[in-house]
Amino acid sequence: MVYKGVDLLRDTFVEINLDSLKDNIKNIKERVGENVSIAAVVKSDGYGHGAVEIGKILIENGASHLAVATLTEALELRNVYENIKIFIMGYTPDSHLRIAAEKNIDMTIFSIHQARLLNEIGEILDKKPVVHIKYDTGFNRLGYKDCNESIVEISEIVKLDNLNVEGIFSHFALAGNESNHKQFNDFIKAVEAIEATGFIFKYKHICDSIAAIDYPEFNLDMVRTGAILYGMKSFRFRDIDLKSVMSFKTKIYHVKTLKIGEGVSYNFKWKAKRDSVIATIPVGYSDGLPRNMADVGMVTIKGKRAPLVGVICMDQCMVDITDLKDAQVGDEVIIFDDGTGNSLTVGEFSKLGNTNKNEILTRITRRTPRVYIKNNKIHKIVDYLIGDSLYEY
Ligand SMILES: *Cc1c(COP(=O)(O)O)cnc(C)c1O
């Protein structure tokens, strides 16, 4: 796909390897087994990978649901995918429940008030809205507090005629092995108490990516995996073969030589300690390169690492290429990828930026086009700003 002979109209872009994504979801499915459903977590635009573009691959290769955080994320997917299960794991305000029900979106609730509202909406729409009950075993974010009153209330909710209570779930704080076991046991105890009334939940679930792999014995009926789909690993006890899906790249736009003592960027926070060669690259904090990468960040050019120097600007930053003898304008710059070729992985990159891998992935902004690779070829370009009308296939 090209525009009048050039590949892209922006040289800063992310590459999304759909073959790697497919291998990952297949491996995860094989690991959790036939009896465990996978809610593929594609919130925040599929952790920056493009929820709409990757949704089909995830569903075709082992996921039963696409899970998101907000109603608008769910609606974005529903506009494209008419018949797949879409699940909002976050809170949906009362005033938004009806549209979610109309669009057949599975919701999370944790009050009898919302259960009754949805029950009424179900009656009006002549359908049974699907919900999962959120049960809080200590994370203290969303959900029914773990106590008897909650169990009594949930036991009433499951009796409502126009509501399809498909699931009940909790979330690990991942605060250590002992606390994970306690959360799991508290969850199971509560579920058993509710199910003792005769009702059976189709999906009981508590595992995110890390827990799904580290604690297969906690997988229950479903796992909600995000990070591992994209090849991110943070396990403590076990491992699984995964490939990094996203690469973040740009190009050198300008090269200049500096005399010893000359400054670079705002406030001259960085000054040349020797005569230096400095390259400018068109990527800044508004593209997802954190501002706190100044002085600690590195990029890779022709297999060699080079430090970012000076304050990171909104749209550009500078690289000290004094030790890279043959770097020049037009050269490819790897910000992160799978780490082959001496480049930084997302993991290394996020450590330098003092954050986690998911934050780095989700920080990539709209301005950065997504280039989808399939069978080692460009499959599609998604440019959120200009669409693909300017490109020719
Ligand atoms: C984001 C999220 C997940 C997925 O987390 P990962 O660590 O990326 O697997 C699972 N469950 C809930 C409730 C979430 O909000």
Ligand as a Chemical Component Dictionary entry (heavy atoms), coordinates in Angstrom:
data_LIG
# 
_chem_comp.id                   LIG 
_chem_comp.type                 NON-POLYMER 
_chem_comp.pdbx_formal_charge   0 
_chem_comp.three_letter_code    LIG 
# 
loop_
_chem_comp_atom.comp_id 
_chem_comp_atom.atom_id 
_chem_comp_atom.alt_atom_id 
_chem_comp_atom.type_symbol 
_chem_comp_atom.charge 
_chem_comp_atom.model_Cartn_x 
_chem_comp_atom.model_Cartn_y 
_chem_comp_atom.model_Cartn_z 
_chem_comp_atom.pdbx_ordinal 
LIG C1 C1 C 0 -7.620  -4.815 32.057 1  
LIG C2 C2 C 0 -8.297  -5.910 32.762 2  
LIG C3 C3 C 0 -7.905  -7.232 32.546 3  
LIG C4 C4 C 0 -6.737  -7.613 31.667 4  
LIG O1 O1 O 0 -5.527  -7.397 32.344 5  
LIG P1 P1 P 0 -4.143  -7.947 31.757 6  
LIG O2 O2 O 0 -3.224  -7.846 32.882 7  
LIG O3 O3 O 0 -3.766  -7.054 30.622 8  
LIG O4 O4 O 0 -4.392  -9.330 31.308 9  
LIG C5 C5 C 0 -8.624  -8.229 33.177 10 
LIG N1 N1 N 0 -9.663  -7.934 33.984 11 
LIG C6 C6 C 0 -10.066 -6.674 34.233 12 
LIG C7 C7 C 0 -11.221 -6.421 35.126 13 
LIG C8 C8 C 0 -9.385  -5.620 33.635 14 
LIG O5 O5 O 0 -9.763  -4.368 33.891 15 
# 
loop_
_chem_comp_bond.comp_id 
_chem_comp_bond.atom_id_1 
_chem_comp_bond.atom_id_2 
_chem_comp_bond.value_order 
_chem_comp_bond.pdbx_ordinal 
LIG C1 C2 SING 1  
LIG C2 C3 SING 2  
LIG C2 C8 DOUB 3  
LIG C3 C4 SING 4  
LIG C3 C5 DOUB 5  
LIG C4 O1 SING 6  
LIG O1 P1 SING 7  
LIG P1 O2 DOUB 8  
LIG P1 O3 SING 9  
LIG P1 O4 SING 10 
LIG C5 N1 SING 11 
LIG N1 C6 DOUB 12 
LIG C6 C7 SING 13 
LIG C6 C8 SING 14 
LIG C8 O5 SING 15 
# 
